[in-house]
Amino acid sequence: MSVMEMSHRGADYMQIHAQTKQHLRQLLNLSDDYEILFLQGGGHLQFAMLPLNLMQAGDTAGYITTGVWSEKGLEEAQKIAPQYGLNVIEIASSANSQCTDLPNLAELTIDPSLAYVHLCHNETINGVECTTLPNMNGVALVVDMSSNFLSQPMDVNQFGVIYACAQKNIGIAGLAVVIIRKDLLQRPHCAVPSMLDYAIHAAQDSMYNTPPTYAIYMAGLMFEWLIEQGGLAVIGERNAAKAKRLYDYIDGSGFYRNSIAVACRSRMNVPFTLLDAGLDVPFLAQAQAEGLTQLKGHRLLGGMRASIYNAMPMAGVEALIAFMQRFAKTFE
Ligand SMILES: *Cc1c(COP(=O)(O)O)cnc(C)c1O
């Protein structure tokens, strides 16, 4: 029987569910202060669940905007805030650099009266990744790690909530992983439908209704694979090496360009442009013909983007660079 045929209440699936959680705990060295939730609705539903679960009427949340995804998170929170008497404010932004740099997070002063602060840890479309965090002044830091979750070692204790949709760096679409500090589950919060209530999902071990069993099973296989590779330290070194190789080539090429400030270049998503944008179309067509797919940049930004998630081996990065070299040579 395939996992997709199993009852989620049956012993076989229950075992998969428990083991998947256990492996994630092991990878992150997660303490008992944190709960793991397996939810549906992707990253987008978290944009709405966060303010509804972490605030009650009169509370204020602070958002740091650093690119497309954090702006979406802010917009969604602001959209629902008035109905519940919540306040959602932007406390820092990198709009003045067109999101090619981060605000100086280490210098940011966080108002201790905020209910939480939201930050996107890796801006998938813009190619910007955080390497420092604000001094939180006791305020819970909530991070969107949809595109860099489990890509390097991290200290979970710095965060109140970590959330990630599965389809970037974990497994397949249909699952969002939420890691939440248990005290935040006790907070008085907005009256929401049960499916949007973290506390209800936590109390039911993410089985309040039928969970996305196959997506959870797939995530479990990835967690096992990561453990076999040697854990997050090993995968983190690999990811750093892959990214360095690609950025070094781009910077030295004189033909391609990445315009993100060096200190916050993403190790997962590498956007680049051709100095002559008129060559974008033939570049993508020839890359596609050689089996190098999904290089077109996001429609909001244009250009190219190489996503080099955990699953991409160094050989894939080398193949891309070899193609980029050949393509550039034909225009010398
Ligand atoms: C993809 C992505 C999302 C949205 O995920 P969905 O599952 O499509 O809703 C949110 N945040 C970041 C950083 C992402 O990369």
The ligand as a MOL file (V3000), in Angstrom:
LIG
                    3D

  0  0  0     0  0            999 V3000
M  V30 BEGIN CTAB
M  V30 COUNTS 15 15 0 0 0
M  V30 BEGIN ATOM
M  V30 1 C 7.4380 30.5270 -2.2700 0
M  V30 2 C 7.4690 31.3960 -1.1120 0
M  V30 3 C 6.2970 31.7160 -0.3850 0
M  V30 4 C 4.9020 31.2970 -0.7960 0
M  V30 5 O 4.7050 29.9770 -0.8300 0
M  V30 6 P 3.3140 29.3240 -1.3230 0
M  V30 7 O 3.4550 27.9420 -0.7820 0
M  V30 8 O 3.2950 29.3930 -2.8160 0
M  V30 9 O 2.1930 30.0890 -0.7090 0
M  V30 10 C 6.4200 32.5140 0.7210 0
M  V30 11 N 7.6120 32.9950 1.1100 0
M  V30 12 C 8.7490 32.7230 0.4260 0
M  V30 13 C 10.0450 33.2850 0.9130 0
M  V30 14 C 8.7110 31.9210 -0.6990 0
M  V30 15 O 9.8480 31.6500 -1.3700 0
M  V30 END ATOM
M  V30 BEGIN BOND
M  V30 1 1 1 2
M  V30 2 1 2 3
M  V30 3 2 2 14
M  V30 4 1 3 4
M  V30 5 2 3 10
M  V30 6 1 4 5
M  V30 7 1 5 6
M  V30 8 2 6 7
M  V30 9 1 6 8
M  V30 10 1 6 9
M  V30 11 1 10 11
M  V30 12 2 11 12
M  V30 13 1 12 13
M  V30 14 1 12 14
M  V30 15 1 14 15
M  V30 END BOND
M  V30 END CTAB
M  END
